[in-house]
Each structure stands twice: as structure tokens, then as C-alpha cells.
Amino acid sequence: MKGKKIDGVKQAVEMLQGLDLAAQQTLLADIARRDPEMAIKLKQQLVTFDDLQYLTVSMMKRLLQDVELDTLGLALRGCSREVSNHLIGMFSSGMKRDIDDILKGKPRPLSEVMDAQKKIMDVVMKLREKGEIVLSKDKSERMV
């Protein structure tokens, strides 16, 4: 490996992506206590469920080819209202009703919600690697 430079932050982000949300948050909190600047760098590059708010309608359509609506509805139970409203706003009225039924359904364990979010994020990461979706946190960058 002589001469090959390794990007430690990138490697750390990839490892964090493989953890469930609770483990990510615990590890980031620990890193923040030791090195606040590093924690900020990692958080900026880490892709989370909340980053789905940066999807366009066409990217959401692509995501739904690989994700069941029930899984998305369950996952939305564990995100912020802002993200939930944004994503639901992209759906047709029929899909909105279906999602609303899931959201208003019987209570589900948090572990199921987190599992649903992880399933979706696994798909998101694969699509992102293929270049089929882009999650640009830079609001000034217009996606076309």
C-alpha cells in the first residue's frame, strides 16, 4: 500500500453508515466529547434518513421501485415532521392516503421503525453509489 493515500474521514463515515442509528449517535457523541471538530466533519458527510428531504420527485420515484410503501410509511414514523411532510408531499393523493393509514395505524416498536429506516437507507446508499440518486445538502446546488 505504499504511496496510496487513505482518507480516514471517508473510511470512518463508511463504517458509521454500517451501524444502526442508535449506535451511530452513541459513537458520534463519544467522538464529539474527544474531538468536536471531527464529529462535525463526520456528521456533515454522514447520510441519514433525514437527508431524504433532499430527494427530488424523480429520485423518490426511483427509490420507490426498490422500497415497499409499507416500509416507507413505517420508517416515516421515526423522522421529523419536516422530512415526513416533504416526502409525503411528493406522492399522489392515493399514495398519501396509504401512507396516512400506515402512520395512523397501531403503535409499532421503535426497533421496527429503525429497521424500516435502515432498509431504506441501504437502498438509498446503493442507488447513490450507482449515481441514480443524489442527496445534496447544499441548498444552492440545483438538482436537474
C-alpha positions in Angstrom: 0.0 0.0 0.0 3.0 2.2 -0.3 2.1 5.5 -2.0 -1.7 5.0 -1.6 -3.3 7.7 0.5 -6.2 6.7 2.7 -8.9 9.2 3.5 -9.6 8.5 7.2 -12.7 10.6 7.4 -14.2 8.9 4.4 -13.4 5.5 5.9 -14.9 6.5 9.3 -18.1 7.7 7.6 -18.4 4.4 5.7 -18.1 2.5 8.9 -20.6 4.7 10.6 -23.1 4.2 7.7 -23.0 0.5 8.5 -24.2 1.0 12.1 -27.8 1.4 13.2 -29.0 4.9 14.2 -28.6 4.4 17.9 -25.0 3.1 17.6 -24.2 6.0 15.2 -25.5 8.5 17.6 -23.6 7.0 20.6 -20.4 6.8 18.7 -20.7 10.3 17.4 -21.4 11.6 20.9 -18.3 9.9 22.1 -16.2 11.3 19.3 -17.7 14.8 20.0 -16.5 14.6 23.6 -13.0 13.8 22.4 -12.8 15.8 19.2 -15.7 18.1 18.5 -14.3 19.2 15.1 -14.0 15.6 13.9 -17.6 14.9 15.0 -18.8 17.9 12.9 -16.8 16.6 9.9 -18.3 13.1 10.2 -21.8 14.4 10.7 -21.5 16.6 7.6 -20.6 13.6 5.4 -22.9 11.0 7.1 -26.0 10.3 5.1 -29.1 9.9 7.4 -32.8 9.2 6.9 -33.4 13.0 7.3 -31.3 13.6 4.2 -34.2 12.1 2.2 -35.6 15.6 2.3 -33.2 16.5 -0.5 -34.7 14.0 -2.9 -36.5 15.2 -6.0 -39.7 13.7 -7.1 -38.0 11.7 -9.8 -35.5 10.4 -7.3 -38.3 9.4 -4.9 -40.0 7.5 -7.8 -36.7 5.7 -8.4 -36.4 4.9 -4.7 -40.0 3.5 -4.5 -39.1 1.0 -7.3 -37.0 -0.8 -4.6 -38.8 0.1 -1.4 -42.3 -1.0 -0.4 -44.7 1.7 0.6 -45.4 -0.1 3.9 -41.7 0.1 4.7 -41.6 3.8 3.9 -44.7 4.5 5.9 -43.3 2.7 8.9 -39.9 4.5 8.6 -41.7 7.9 8.4 -43.0 7.3 12.0 -39.4 7.9 13.3 -38.4 11.0 11.4 -39.1 14.7 11.9 -42.4 16.2 10.7 -40.5 18.4 8.3 -39.0 15.4 6.5 -42.2 13.4 6.7 -44.2 16.3 5.2 -41.7 16.8 2.4 -41.7 13.2 1.4 -45.5 12.8 1.6 -45.9 16.0 -0.4 -44.3 14.2 -3.4 -46.9 11.4 -3.5 -50.2 11.2 -5.4 -53.3 11.5 -3.4 -53.8 7.7 -3.4 -50.3 7.1 -2.1 -50.8 9.8 0.5 -53.9 8.0 1.8 -52.0 4.8 2.0 -49.1 6.4 3.9 -51.5 8.2 6.2 -53.2 4.8 7.0 -49.8 3.4 8.0 -48.9 6.4 10.0 -52.2 6.3 11.9 -52.1 2.5 12.4 -51.5 0.7 15.6 -48.4 1.6 17.5 -45.2 -0.3 16.5 -42.0 -1.0 18.3 -39.3 1.6 17.8 -37.0 -1.2 16.7 -39.3 -2.0 13.7 -39.3 1.7 12.7 -35.5 1.8 12.9 -35.3 -1.4 10.9 -37.5 0.1 8.2 -35.3 3.2 8.1 -32.2 1.0 7.8 -33.7 -1.0 4.9 -34.5 2.3 3.1 -31.1 3.8 3.7 -29.4 0.6 2.4 -31.3 1.1 -0.8 -30.5 4.8 -0.8 -26.8 4.1 -0.4 -26.8 1.6 -3.3 -28.7 4.0 -5.6 -26.3 6.8 -4.6 -23.3 4.7 -5.4 -24.8 4.0 -8.8 -25.4 7.7 -9.3 -29.2 7.1 -9.6 -30.0 9.5 -6.8 -28.1 12.4 -5.2 -28.5 13.8 -1.7 -27.2 17.3 -2.0 -27.3 19.1 1.4 -26.1 22.2 -0.4 -29.3 24.2 -1.0 -27.6 26.4 -3.5 -26.9 23.4 -5.8 -29.9 22.9 -8.0 -30.7 19.3 -9.0 -32.0 18.8 -12.6 
